[in-house]
């Protein structure tokens, strides 16, 4: 069963995910860009190349690949960029 119906890159390193369940999720990945796994996404061209097969989300022809659960963890963990 696929979980993600549609994925669209948004400004400020956010992803709009239309889920098969009918829910809509917006994931803020700006808080993850300083990690090894997501570092390549700082290139806006790579970030905007986002695709899904319904179970995985990937960028740059698969150079960065994550599960829907990993993205939902970003939402649920409540990580926010540090305020200066």
Backbone atoms as SQL, in Angstrom:
CREATE TABLE atoms (id INTEGER PRIMARY KEY, chain TEXT, resi INTEGER, resn TEXT, atom TEXT, x REAL, y REAL, z REAL);
INSERT INTO atoms VALUES
  (1, 'A', 1, 'UNK', 'N', 0.838, -1.190, 0.000),
  (2, 'A', 1, 'UNK', 'CA', 0.000, 0.000, 0.000),
  (3, 'A', 1, 'UNK', 'C', 0.881, 1.251, 0.000),
  (4, 'A', 2, 'UNK', 'N', 0.581, 2.179, -0.879),
  (5, 'A', 2, 'UNK', 'CA', 1.296, 3.451, -0.913),
  (6, 'A', 2, 'UNK', 'C', 0.700, 4.398, 0.112),
  (7, 'A', 3, 'UNK', 'N', 1.545, 5.294, 0.624),
  (8, 'A', 3, 'UNK', 'CA', 1.085, 6.253, 1.624),
  (9, 'A', 3, 'UNK', 'C', 0.956, 7.658, 1.069),
  (10, 'A', 4, 'UNK', 'N', 1.840, 8.019, 0.139),
  (11, 'A', 4, 'UNK', 'CA', 1.867, 9.379, -0.386),
  (12, 'A', 4, 'UNK', 'C', 1.284, 9.379, -1.792),
  (13, 'A', 5, 'UNK', 'N', 0.298, 10.239, -2.007),
  (14, 'A', 5, 'UNK', 'CA', -0.319, 10.359, -3.324),
  (15, 'A', 5, 'UNK', 'C', 0.436, 11.383, -4.169),
  (16, 'A', 6, 'UNK', 'N', 0.746, 12.536, -3.563),
  (17, 'A', 6, 'UNK', 'CA', 1.408, 13.624, -4.269),
  (18, 'A', 6, 'UNK', 'C', 2.397, 14.306, -3.337),
  (19, 'A', 7, 'UNK', 'N', 3.513, 14.749, -3.893),
  (20, 'A', 7, 'UNK', 'CA', 4.467, 15.530, -3.104),
  (21, 'A', 7, 'UNK', 'C', 4.902, 16.734, -3.926),
  (22, 'A', 8, 'UNK', 'N', 4.911, 17.903, -3.275),
  (23, 'A', 8, 'UNK', 'CA', 5.234, 19.150, -3.966),
  (24, 'A', 8, 'UNK', 'C', 6.224, 19.939, -3.114),
  (25, 'A', 9, 'UNK', 'N', 7.350, 20.372, -3.708),
  (26, 'A', 9, 'UNK', 'CA', 8.279, 21.222, -2.952),
  (27, 'A', 9, 'UNK', 'C', 7.688, 22.614, -2.784),
  (28, 'A', 10, 'UNK', 'N', 7.917, 23.196, -1.612),
  (29, 'A', 10, 'UNK', 'CA', 7.442, 24.543, -1.315),
  (30, 'A', 10, 'UNK', 'C', 8.644, 25.417, -0.948),
  (31, 'A', 11, 'UNK', 'N', 8.398, 26.702, -0.772),
  (32, 'A', 11, 'UNK', 'CA', 9.494, 27.592, -0.390),
  (33, 'A', 11, 'UNK', 'C', 9.966, 27.282, 1.025),
  (34, 'A', 12, 'UNK', 'N', 11.168, 27.727, 1.333),
  (35, 'A', 12, 'UNK', 'CA', 11.770, 27.566, 2.662),
  (36, 'A', 12, 'UNK', 'C', 11.955, 26.100, 3.069),
  (37, 'A', 13, 'UNK', 'N', 12.227, 25.254, 2.096),
  (38, 'A', 13, 'UNK', 'CA', 12.531, 23.833, 2.328),
  (39, 'A', 13, 'UNK', 'C', 11.398, 23.086, 3.030),
  (40, 'A', 14, 'UNK', 'N', 10.207, 23.353, 2.566),
  (41, 'A', 14, 'UNK', 'CA', 9.037, 22.629, 3.067),
  (42, 'A', 14, 'UNK', 'C', 8.499, 21.725, 1.959),
  (43, 'A', 15, 'UNK', 'N', 7.872, 20.634, 2.366),
  (44, 'A', 15, 'UNK', 'CA', 7.244, 19.706, 1.428),
  (45, 'A', 15, 'UNK', 'C', 5.760, 19.625, 1.734),
  (46, 'A', 16, 'UNK', 'N', 4.950, 19.672, 0.700),
  (47, 'A', 16, 'UNK', 'CA', 3.514, 19.447, 0.810),
  (48, 'A', 16, 'UNK', 'C', 3.273, 18.008, 0.399),
  (49, 'A', 17, 'UNK', 'N', 2.695, 17.222, 1.302),
  (50, 'A', 17, 'UNK', 'CA', 2.401, 15.822, 1.000),
  (51, 'A', 17, 'UNK', 'C', 0.896, 15.590, 1.095),
  (52, 'A', 18, 'UNK', 'N', 0.323, 15.120, -0.009),
  (53, 'A', 18, 'UNK', 'CA', -1.079, 14.713, -0.060),
  (54, 'A', 18, 'UNK', 'C', -1.071, 13.202, 0.144),
  (55, 'A', 19, 'UNK', 'N', -1.649, 12.770, 1.246),
  (56, 'A', 19, 'UNK', 'CA', -1.578, 11.362, 1.631),
  (57, 'A', 19, 'UNK', 'C', -2.770, 10.570, 1.080),
  (58, 'A', 20, 'UNK', 'N', -2.566, 9.287, 0.864),
  (59, 'A', 20, 'UNK', 'CA', -3.635, 8.404, 0.389),
  (60, 'A', 20, 'UNK', 'C', -4.823, 8.374, 1.350),
  (61, 'A', 21, 'UNK', 'N', -4.567, 8.631, 2.621),
  (62, 'A', 21, 'UNK', 'CA', -5.633, 8.624, 3.634),
  (63, 'A', 21, 'UNK', 'C', -6.561, 9.823, 3.521),
  (64, 'A', 22, 'UNK', 'N', -6.158, 10.825, 2.718),
  (65, 'A', 22, 'UNK', 'CA', -6.943, 12.053, 2.609),
  (66, 'A', 22, 'UNK', 'C', -6.348, 13.190, 3.418),
  (67, 'A', 23, 'UNK', 'N', -5.377, 12.882, 4.255),
  (68, 'A', 23, 'UNK', 'CA', -4.705, 13.911, 5.054),
  (69, 'A', 23, 'UNK', 'C', -3.703, 14.678, 4.192),
  (70, 'A', 24, 'UNK', 'N', -3.399, 15.874, 4.651),
  (71, 'A', 24, 'UNK', 'CA', -2.383, 16.711, 4.028),
  (72, 'A', 24, 'UNK', 'C', -1.348, 17.010, 5.094),
  (73, 'A', 25, 'UNK', 'N', -0.064, 16.880, 4.744),
  (74, 'A', 25, 'UNK', 'CA', 1.017, 17.112, 5.698),
  (75, 'A', 25, 'UNK', 'C', 2.019, 18.073, 5.068),
  (76, 'A', 26, 'UNK', 'N', 2.454, 19.055, 5.852),
  (77, 'A', 26, 'UNK', 'CA', 3.534, 19.932, 5.421),
  (78, 'A', 26, 'UNK', 'C', 4.718, 19.670, 6.337),
  (79, 'A', 27, 'UNK', 'N', 5.839, 19.298, 5.719),
  (80, 'A', 27, 'UNK', 'CA', 7.045, 18.954, 6.459),
  (81, 'A', 27, 'UNK', 'C', 8.080, 20.060, 6.266),
  (82, 'A', 28, 'UNK', 'N', 8.581, 20.593, 7.363),
  (83, 'A', 28, 'UNK', 'CA', 9.634, 21.615, 7.316),
  (84, 'A', 28, 'UNK', 'C', 10.982, 20.927, 7.450),
  (85, 'A', 29, 'UNK', 'N', 11.684, 20.797, 6.328),
  (86, 'A', 29, 'UNK', 'CA', 12.981, 20.123, 6.350),
  (87, 'A', 29, 'UNK', 'C', 14.135, 21.085, 6.620),
  (88, 'A', 30, 'UNK', 'N', 13.859, 22.361, 6.787),
  (89, 'A', 30, 'UNK', 'CA', 14.938, 23.320, 7.049),
  (90, 'A', 30, 'UNK', 'C', 15.699, 22.972, 8.323),
  (91, 'A', 31, 'UNK', 'N', 15.026, 22.318, 9.252),
  (92, 'A', 31, 'UNK', 'CA', 15.672, 21.944, 10.513),
  (93, 'A', 31, 'UNK', 'C', 16.626, 20.760, 10.354),
  (94, 'A', 32, 'UNK', 'N', 16.571, 20.088, 9.225),
  (95, 'A', 32, 'UNK', 'CA', 17.409, 18.903, 8.985),
  (96, 'A', 32, 'UNK', 'C', 18.557, 19.166, 8.016),
  (97, 'A', 33, 'UNK', 'N', 18.620, 20.336, 7.413),
  (98, 'A', 33, 'UNK', 'CA', 19.596, 20.599, 6.364),
  (99, 'A', 33, 'UNK', 'C', 21.042, 20.566, 6.837),
  (100, 'A', 34, 'UNK', 'N', 21.265, 20.672, 8.133),
  (101, 'A', 34, 'UNK', 'CA', 22.634, 20.625, 8.658),
  (102, 'A', 34, 'UNK', 'C', 23.084, 19.198, 8.993),
  (103, 'A', 35, 'UNK', 'N', 22.264, 18.203, 8.663),
  (104, 'A', 35, 'UNK', 'CA', 22.630, 16.807, 8.912),
  (105, 'A', 35, 'UNK', 'C', 23.201, 16.186, 7.638),
  (106, 'A', 36, 'UNK', 'N', 24.008, 15.153, 7.799),
  (107, 'A', 36, 'UNK', 'CA', 24.628, 14.485, 6.651),
  (108, 'A', 36, 'UNK', 'C', 23.583, 13.959, 5.662),
  (109, 'A', 37, 'UNK', 'N', 22.540, 13.375, 6.178),
  (110, 'A', 37, 'UNK', 'CA', 21.538, 12.764, 5.308),
  (111, 'A', 37, 'UNK', 'C', 20.853, 13.780, 4.397),
  (112, 'A', 38, 'UNK', 'N', 20.579, 14.966, 4.910),
  (113, 'A', 38, 'UNK', 'CA', 19.796, 15.957, 4.171),
  (114, 'A', 38, 'UNK', 'C', 20.636, 17.101, 3.602),
  (115, 'A', 39, 'UNK', 'N', 21.943, 17.078, 3.803),
  (116, 'A', 39, 'UNK', 'CA', 22.808, 18.191, 3.414),
  (117, 'A', 39, 'UNK', 'C', 22.697, 18.561, 1.929),
  (118, 'A', 40, 'UNK', 'N', 22.577, 17.557, 1.056),
  (119, 'A', 40, 'UNK', 'CA', 22.485, 17.832, -0.381),
  (120, 'A', 40, 'UNK', 'C', 21.246, 18.645, -0.750),
  (121, 'A', 41, 'UNK', 'N', 20.251, 18.647, 0.121),
  (122, 'A', 41, 'UNK', 'CA', 19.012, 19.366, -0.167),
  (123, 'A', 41, 'UNK', 'C', 19.158, 20.876, -0.020),
  (124, 'A', 42, 'UNK', 'N', 20.297, 21.340, 0.479),
  (125, 'A', 42, 'UNK', 'CA', 20.519, 22.788, 0.547),
  (126, 'A', 42, 'UNK', 'C', 20.612, 23.385, -0.856),
  (127, 'A', 43, 'UNK', 'N', 20.941, 22.556, -1.840),
  (128, 'A', 43, 'UNK', 'CA', 20.904, 22.983, -3.240),
  (129, 'A', 43, 'UNK', 'C', 19.432, 23.003, -3.662),
  (130, 'A', 44, 'UNK', 'N', 18.920, 24.198, -3.922),
  (131, 'A', 44, 'UNK', 'CA', 17.490, 24.349, -4.205),
  (132, 'A', 44, 'UNK', 'C', 17.047, 23.530, -5.425),
  (133, 'A', 45, 'UNK', 'N', 17.938, 23.394, -6.402),
  (134, 'A', 45, 'UNK', 'CA', 17.607, 22.588, -7.589),
  (135, 'A', 45, 'UNK', 'C', 17.386, 21.130, -7.195),
  (136, 'A', 46, 'UNK', 'N', 18.232, 20.608, -6.324),
  (137, 'A', 46, 'UNK', 'CA', 18.069, 19.231, -5.844),
  (138, 'A', 46, 'UNK', 'C', 16.790, 19.121, -5.029),
  (139, 'A', 47, 'UNK', 'N', 16.554, 20.075, -4.117),
  (140, 'A', 47, 'UNK', 'CA', 15.351, 20.031, -3.284),
  (141, 'A', 47, 'UNK', 'C', 14.080, 20.005, -4.145),
  (142, 'A', 48, 'UNK', 'N', 14.058, 20.808, -5.184),
  (143, 'A', 48, 'UNK', 'CA', 12.874, 20.896, -6.049),
  (144, 'A', 48, 'UNK', 'C', 12.711, 19.687, -6.968),
  (145, 'A', 49, 'UNK', 'N', 13.692, 18.798, -6.997),
  (146, 'A', 49, 'UNK', 'CA', 13.599, 17.590, -7.828),
  (147, 'A', 49, 'UNK', 'C', 12.875, 16.458, -7.103),
  (148, 'A', 50, 'UNK', 'N', 12.235, 16.746, -5.992),
  (149, 'A', 50, 'UNK', 'CA', 11.594, 15.728, -5.153),
  (150, 'A', 50, 'UNK', 'C', 10.567, 14.909, -5.939),
  (151, 'A', 51, 'UNK', 'N', 10.570, 13.608, -5.659),
  (152, 'A', 51, 'UNK', 'CA', 9.618, 12.666, -6.270),
  (153, 'A', 51, 'UNK', 'C', 9.238, 11.639, -5.212),
  (154, 'A', 52, 'UNK', 'N', 8.173, 10.912, -5.485),
  (155, 'A', 52, 'UNK', 'CA', 7.771, 9.825, -4.598),
  (156, 'A', 52, 'UNK', 'C', 7.278, 8.647, -5.419),
  (157, 'A', 53, 'UNK', 'N', 7.440, 7.461, -4.850),
  (158, 'A', 53, 'UNK', 'CA', 6.838, 6.266, -5.438),
  (159, 'A', 53, 'UNK', 'C', 5.659, 5.815, -4.577),
  (160, 'A', 54, 'UNK', 'N', 5.294, 6.657, -3.613),
  (161, 'A', 54, 'UNK', 'CA', 4.190, 6.356, -2.721),
  (162, 'A', 54, 'UNK', 'C', 4.648, 5.894, -1.348),
  (163, 'A', 55, 'UNK', 'N', 5.805, 5.263, -1.294),
  (164, 'A', 55, 'UNK', 'CA', 6.359, 4.784, -0.030),
  (165, 'A', 55, 'UNK', 'C', 7.614, 5.543, 0.368),
  (166, 'A', 56, 'UNK', 'N', 8.408, 5.914, -0.619),
  (167, 'A', 56, 'UNK', 'CA', 9.655, 6.647, -0.388),
  (168, 'A', 56, 'UNK', 'C', 9.580, 8.011, -1.045),
  (169, 'A', 57, 'UNK', 'N', 10.352, 8.935, -0.487),
  (170, 'A', 57, 'UNK', 'CA', 10.536, 10.255, -1.082),
  (171, 'A', 57, 'UNK', 'C', 12.010, 10.340, -1.438),
  (172, 'A', 58, 'UNK', 'N', 12.308, 10.785, -2.653),
  (173, 'A', 58, 'UNK', 'CA', 13.701, 10.839, -3.060),
  (174, 'A', 58, 'UNK', 'C', 13.983, 12.086, -3.891),
  (175, 'A', 59, 'UNK', 'N', 15.235, 12.480, -3.855),
  (176, 'A', 59, 'UNK', 'CA', 15.724, 13.656, -4.559),
  (177, 'A', 59, 'UNK', 'C', 16.959, 13.270, -5.352),
  (178, 'A', 60, 'UNK', 'N', 17.231, 14.055, -6.409),
  (179, 'A', 60, 'UNK', 'CA', 18.466, 13.879, -7.161),
  (180, 'A', 60, 'UNK', 'C', 18.661, 12.474, -7.682),
  (181, 'A', 61, 'UNK', 'N', 17.642, 11.923, -8.333),
  (182, 'A', 61, 'UNK', 'CA', 17.727, 10.564, -8.892),
  (183, 'A', 61, 'UNK', 'C', 18.089, 9.520, -7.844),
  (184, 'A', 62, 'UNK', 'N', 17.596, 9.716, -6.635),
  (185, 'A', 62, 'UNK', 'CA', 17.792, 8.722, -5.585),
  (186, 'A', 62, 'UNK', 'C', 19.002, 8.927, -4.700),
  (187, 'A', 63, 'UNK', 'N', 19.740, 10.023, -4.898),
  (188, 'A', 63, 'UNK', 'CA', 20.914, 10.276, -4.037),
  (189, 'A', 63, 'UNK', 'C', 20.492, 10.454, -2.584),
  (190, 'A', 64, 'UNK', 'N', 19.334, 11.079, -2.369),
  (191, 'A', 64, 'UNK', 'CA', 18.764, 11.215, -1.022),
  (192, 'A', 64, 'UNK', 'C', 17.412, 10.509, -1.069),
  (193, 'A', 65, 'UNK', 'N', 17.209, 9.552, -0.158),
  (194, 'A', 65, 'UNK', 'CA', 15.990, 8.753, -0.150),
  (195, 'A', 65, 'UNK', 'C', 15.547, 8.544, 1.288),
  (196, 'A', 66, 'UNK', 'N', 14.277, 8.859, 1.577),
  (197, 'A', 66, 'UNK', 'CA', 13.747, 8.695, 2.931),
  (198, 'A', 66, 'UNK', 'C', 12.364, 8.054, 2.865),
  (199, 'A', 67, 'UNK', 'N', 11.978, 7.444, 3.963),
  (200, 'A', 67, 'UNK', 'CA', 10.648, 6.845, 4.056),
  (201, 'A', 67, 'UNK', 'C', 9.650, 7.889, 4.533),
  (202, 'A', 68, 'UNK', 'N', 8.396, 7.598, 4.310),
  (203, 'A', 68, 'UNK', 'CA', 7.347, 8.482, 4.810),
  (204, 'A', 68, 'UNK', 'C', 7.431, 8.590, 6.330),
  (205, 'A', 69, 'UNK', 'N', 7.798, 7.506, 6.998),
  (206, 'A', 69, 'UNK', 'CA', 7.910, 7.534, 8.462),
  (207, 'A', 69, 'UNK', 'C', 8.998, 8.491, 8.936),
  (208, 'A', 70, 'UNK', 'N', 10.113, 8.546, 8.198),
  (209, 'A', 70, 'UNK', 'CA', 11.175, 9.492, 8.565),
  (210, 'A', 70, 'UNK', 'C', 10.685, 10.929, 8.455),
  (211, 'A', 71, 'UNK', 'N', 9.906, 11.217, 7.415),
  (212, 'A', 71, 'UNK', 'CA', 9.375, 12.572, 7.260),
  (213, 'A', 71, 'UNK', 'C', 8.339, 12.895, 8.335),
  (214, 'A', 72, 'UNK', 'N', 7.518, 11.926, 8.667),
  (215, 'A', 72, 'UNK', 'CA', 6.528, 12.158, 9.728),
  (216, 'A', 72, 'UNK', 'C', 7.211, 12.339, 11.087),
  (217, 'A', 73, 'UNK', 'N', 8.344, 11.689, 11.296),
  (218, 'A', 73, 'UNK', 'CA', 9.113, 11.911, 12.521),
  (219, 'A', 73, 'UNK', 'C', 9.571, 13.358, 12.633),
  (220, 'A', 74, 'UNK', 'N', 9.957, 13.959, 11.508),
  (221, 'A', 74, 'UNK', 'CA', 10.353, 15.371, 11.523),
  (222, 'A', 74, 'UNK', 'C', 9.182, 16.226, 11.992),
  (223, 'A', 75, 'UNK', 'N', 7.984, 15.912, 11.514),
  (224, 'A', 75, 'UNK', 'CA', 6.783, 16.648, 11.919),
  (225, 'A', 75, 'UNK', 'C', 6.486, 16.421, 13.397),
  (226, 'A', 76, 'UNK', 'N', 6.507, 15.178, 13.825),
  (227, 'A', 76, 'UNK', 'CA', 6.087, 14.830, 15.183),
  (228, 'A', 76, 'UNK', 'C', 7.102, 15.186, 16.257),
  (229, 'A', 77, 'UNK', 'N', 8.382, 15.220, 15.899),
  (230, 'A', 77, 'UNK', 'CA', 9.409, 15.514, 16.906),
  (231, 'A', 77, 'UNK', 'C', 9.436, 16.987, 17.268),
  (232, 'A', 78, 'UNK', 'N', 8.806, 17.820, 16.469),
  (233, 'A', 78, 'UNK', 'CA', 8.708, 19.243, 16.814),
  (234, 'A', 78, 'UNK', 'C', 10.014, 19.975, 16.814),
  (235, 'A', 79, 'UNK', 'N', 10.925, 19.623, 15.919),
  (236, 'A', 79, 'UNK', 'CA', 12.201, 20.335, 15.836),
  (237, 'A', 79, 'UNK', 'C', 11.979, 21.650, 15.106),
  (238, 'A', 80, 'UNK', 'N', 12.551, 22.705, 15.655),
  (239, 'A', 80, 'UNK', 'CA', 12.417, 24.029, 15.058),
  (240, 'A', 80, 'UNK', 'C', 13.786, 24.635, 14.881),
  (241, 'A', 81, 'UNK', 'N', 13.939, 25.488, 13.849),
  (242, 'A', 81, 'UNK', 'CA', 15.225, 26.176, 13.689),
  (243, 'A', 81, 'UNK', 'C', 15.518, 27.028, 14.914),
  (244, 'A', 82, 'UNK', 'N', 16.816, 27.130, 15.243),
  (245, 'A', 82, 'UNK', 'CA', 17.213, 27.952, 16.382),
  (246, 'A', 82, 'UNK', 'C', 16.990, 29.420, 16.057),
  (247, 'A', 83, 'UNK', 'N', 16.452, 30.132, 17.019),
  (248, 'A', 83, 'UNK', 'CA', 16.248, 31.574, 16.875),
  (249, 'A', 83, 'UNK', 'C', 17.507, 32.302, 17.281),
  (250, 'A', 84, 'UNK', 'N', 17.890, 33.307, 16.482),
  (251, 'A', 84, 'UNK', 'CA', 19.115, 34.051, 16.832),
  (252, 'A', 84, 'UNK', 'C', 18.798, 35.314, 17.576);
